[in-house]
Amino acid sequence: MRNIICCLFALVVLAGCGQKKDSGNIDASVVENTTRIRFERDVIDFKRVQAGERVTGSFRFTNAGSNDLVIYEVSTSCGCTVVDYPRSAIAPGESSTISLTYDSDGASGMRISKEVVVLANTEPSKTKLRIVADVY
């Protein structure tokens, strides 16, 4: 039994040795095709929101660079905020919006501050936006 375990362990170790490791290099086309994103604002203040109320807002932006803008992902800091963003490329000089809905259920008596992170072919690749509100 001990010999079988030792053989299995040796096989696992040897199998792992032959695997190619990621060099950590970034595809040059990604670096060469970066652009700039310019938001009209980086904070949405919903002011006073009644607990249980859903409020909507949007972040308007422009591709301020010379290459197409591709938004890979828009994430939020909690499940209470849902976003919608363009899935197709935005041409240089063109504008679009990232829309969001915040559900204040369960946040009574709180000042909320939620982060929205945009991942795109920009430098830097992450842009942080924020929504705030006083939930009563």
Residue pairs with C-beta under 8 A, 6 or more apart in sequence:
30 121
33 67
33 68
33 121
34 65
34 67
34 121
34 122
34 123
35 63
35 64
35 65
35 66
35 67
35 68
35 69
35 92
35 121
35 122
36 63
36 64
36 65
36 122
36 123
37 61
37 62
37 63
37 64
37 65
37 69
37 118
37 120
37 122
37 127
38 61
38 62
38 64
39 59
39 60
39 61
39 127
39 129
40 59
40 60
40 61
41 59
41 60
42 59
42 127
42 128
42 129
42 130
43 129
43 130
43 131
43 132
44 57
44 59
44 100
44 129
44 130
44 131
44 132
45 131
45 132
45 133
46 55
46 57
46 102
46 131
46 132
46 133
47 133
47 134
48 133
48 134
48 136
49 55
49 102
49 104
49 133
49 134
49 135
49 136
50 104
50 135
50 136
51 104
51 105
51 106
51 107
51 108
51 109
51 135
51 136
52 104
52 105
53 104
54 101
54 102
54 103
54 104
55 101
55 102
55 104
55 133
56 99
56 100
56 101
56 102
57 99
57 100
57 102
57 131
58 97
58 98
58 99
58 100
59 97
59 98
59 100
59 116
59 129
60 95
60 96
60 97
61 95
61 96
61 97
61 98
62 93
62 94
62 95
63 69
63 90
63 91
63 92
63 93
63 94
63 95
65 92
65 122
66 92
67 92
67 121
68 89
68 90
68 91
68 92
68 121
69 89
69 90
69 91
69 92
69 120
69 121
69 122
70 89
70 90
70 120
70 121
71 85
71 86
71 87
71 90
71 98
71 118
71 119
71 120
72 119
72 120
72 121
73 118
73 119
74 83
74 85
74 98
74 116
74 117
74 118
74 119
75 83
75 116
75 117
75 119
76 82
76 83
76 100
76 114
76 115
76 116
76 117
77 114
77 115
77 116
78 114
80 102
80 103
80 104
80 105
80 106
80 107
80 114
81 100
81 101
81 102
81 103
81 114
81 116
81 131
82 100
82 101
82 103
83 98
83 99
83 100
83 116
84 98
84 99
84 100
85 98
85 99
85 118
86 96
86 97
86 98
90 96
98 116
98 118
98 129
100 116
100 131
102 112
102 114
102 131
102 133
104 112
104 133
104 135
107 135
108 135
108 136
109 135
109 136
110 134
110 135
111 132
111 133
111 134
111 135
112 131
112 132
112 133
112 134
112 135
113 130
113 131
113 132
114 130
114 131
114 132
115 128
115 129
115 130
116 128
116 129
116 130
116 131
117 126
117 127
117 128
117 129
118 126
118 127
118 128
118 129
119 125
119 126
120 127
